[in-house]
Amino acid sequence: MRSAGFGRRVTEPSGPKLLLVPNPQRGPAEDLPGRGELKEQIRTVLMSRIDPSVAGRISRMTLEAEVAKLVSEIATERRVQLNEAEQGTIAAELTDDMVGLGPVEPFLADDDVTDILVNGPFDIYVERGGKLEKTNARFRDGQHLVNIAQRIASAIGRRIDEASPMVDARLADGSRVNIVLPPLVLNGGTISIRKFPKRHLSLDRMVRQENLSRDMARLLQIAARSRLNILISGGTGSGKTTLLNAVSQFIDRNERVITIEDAVELRLQQPHVVQMETRPPNIEGVGHVPQRELVRNALRMRPDRIIVGEVRGAETFDMLQAMNTGHDGSMSTVHANSPRDALYRLENMVIMANLNLPLQAIRMHVASALNLIVHIERMRDGIRRVQNICEMAGMEGETITMRELFAFQFRGERRDGTIDGEFVSSRMRPDFIARAAQFNLDKELLDAMEIAGGRG
């Protein structure tokens, strides 16, 4: 008798469908002192009875149900008492090993976890609420970690091994993954996963989370609707992409938007969006398509706005060119420690383009292209807060000048360890008030800045 192509079944009609061999003769009860050893022994027997090619073609739910039946049967053969919850837990872990990401799979399903950091097979950390914590999860050994890493890479048509020990990948849910294997690391391998949030984070929700104030959110909404060129700066994990996603929700639905990223993370809500992604070189070192080529090509695609997920190289010059040549409302992010540092970073990246432009010409190019710099930080209490919103104010001699519209003022630390402070308006009249007036948003802008003449 056969079922679903899984090979021979045992004689009992209710037996698991994934069995490949008849049940062995039952021996005396075995002494299994620990759950880890028990799981490993069950896993060894289980893998000998499952056809991996078939297991990979069925749904995870069906596979886990079949594995649970096998776990129960193997435990009975070995006269080990397992309750239903224990059988389910072992079945889920074994299923994760076969078709998931092994011990890190449960963290992918945990909405509170934003980052998963594997520092070798026995050292796994996660970030919850902006703070890192060590977990009890672990891989069986270094080879188990490598197997999971290779499964991630092969899912997107890439390879990772000693000859090609680094890879950037994307999981099915959009989460971003970076993998580094020996000989580049000495701990057996690292996997860094930045999870993609299941729900779209809006500016309103960010206000409730104290990431910024209500007035700051209104200003950013007006800036997006008024087609200002916006650069979001911050450190790693500060929330730059999340904030960019939230601000982009106010782009007009009739506009054609082209996004360019190394790994797609932006999830724009508009109907007319073209998403472009860079391509790394293949194993022969050919086929590389960098961001700069994509930005240049995007200019030929009749975009209303261009959004570059993050500028980090020579493509910066082309993005600034686009902002200066009629593609108002374009946006990007950059790694930087402050708004001023963001300007220095842009200068250096334009220099990387080997254009031999004078520094003053580069600065004039930057000053005329950008309208706003929004700086966000993850503070020591784990909360990400917008620290500054600065408007470009032109040039004074060879220096780019900025006008601070909003800032977060630190007051101290509360008893629960959270930061005490407030978001403060400079109450200065923004230069882009004339642009906002073209969209009938000037009074709303004055109100957000707490300037007399607004609606409030």
Phi, psi and omega in degrees: 000136180234157180215122173054025176074020183267005179094196186292142175254160175287168187290334180290131182299333184268007184294158180298146184282344186267000181293135178253338182231155177296156177301136176289164177296135181286131178258190179293158179300140183257150178270107180247098191290331185228156181294322179298316178293320178301312181299320181293321179291319177297319180299316181300314179293317183299315183295337178282348183248005183242137174272107184302326181295326178282320180302326181285350184258351182256166182292155180299321182297316179294316180299316182295323178295319179292320178296322179299321178295318179295320178300317179297317182293317181294321178297321178294318178303321185266006177055048176250131181276117175232129176279175185298321180294317180295319177299317180296320180296313180296319179298318180296318181294320180290324177294320176301321179295325185279317186232354180252210181250033174061226186292346179269353182302316179300329181287333176293330180274351182271110183294341180280344181271128180253333179222143175237124186235113180258114179251068185095171187293338187243015187222094185237126179244155171226158174252126174232132178058030178083003182235141180279143175217143179278143181251169176270357181291150179200153172278161179295319181193184181297324181293325177299317178298315180298320179299316179294318179300317180292328176294319178297313183294318183293334180295337178247019176075023178248168176233151176217125180198193182296329179285332179222079193272009178229142177204143168253132184221177177222131178283171183299329181274003180096352180298143183267136183232136170238132182234135174227125182246165173303148011270007182285335174236154186254004184257013179099347179132146177234144174229125179241119184243120170260111187287146175269122183296139182288330180251147180283126181272121181265166176297325178299316179293323178294328174295316180296330178276003180065030174282334178198171181271168178298319181292323177296319179297320179296320179296317180293325177297315179296320180298318179292317181290333180272005176064045173278150173276121190239133174243127178255124182244158179165172179277181178297131178073016182277346179104022182299311183293322178299315179293320178299318176301316182294317180293324183294344180295345182260011172288138181302136184290347180269358183270148176268118185243133176243125178252144182229122183215159172289315175222125188300119176236332182291140178231080182285147184267351183287153182283336186252074183235133174247121181258126179241144184226138179294161177235126178284164177293151177280187185297336177274359178083017180239168177090007182290129174237102183279172181299326183299319179294323180291321178297316179298319180292325181300328180295340179268003186254017178054055178279147167275322176221149173242130178241117177259119186307317176201129175269135181214008183199213187295341180294346180302317181298317181292325177295316178296323176301317180297318179295331182272354186235042170098000179260059180298151179088009179284156186217157175197175175232161179210144173285121179197162183261352180193166176301320179294319178297326178299320178296317178298321179297317178298316178303312182296323181288328174293320177299324178300337181287357177057046181266350180057035177276145174298149182301321180295323178294321178297316181294322177296322178298315180295314184297324181278338182278318187269148172250316183227144166241125180247119183252128181236144180226150168266115185273172190293344175273005177090351181273133177272126183231141173287118184274324183211146164236115185240138177259137176291134185240014177099206185238143168235104186067240180256011185249133173284130179256148180229154177242119181281120180268321178221152175209151174268124180257119181283133179246332183160200181233133180282170182297330181278004178092354179279155182282136176257126180185182180213153176270125189239134175275142176283346182058029175267145181284117183293147176295332184276018176299325180293321177295318179297326180296328178297336179253014180060037182241011185292318180293323178294325178293315178299322178296318179296326179275001181060043179253138179302138183113349176280188183279343183265000000 
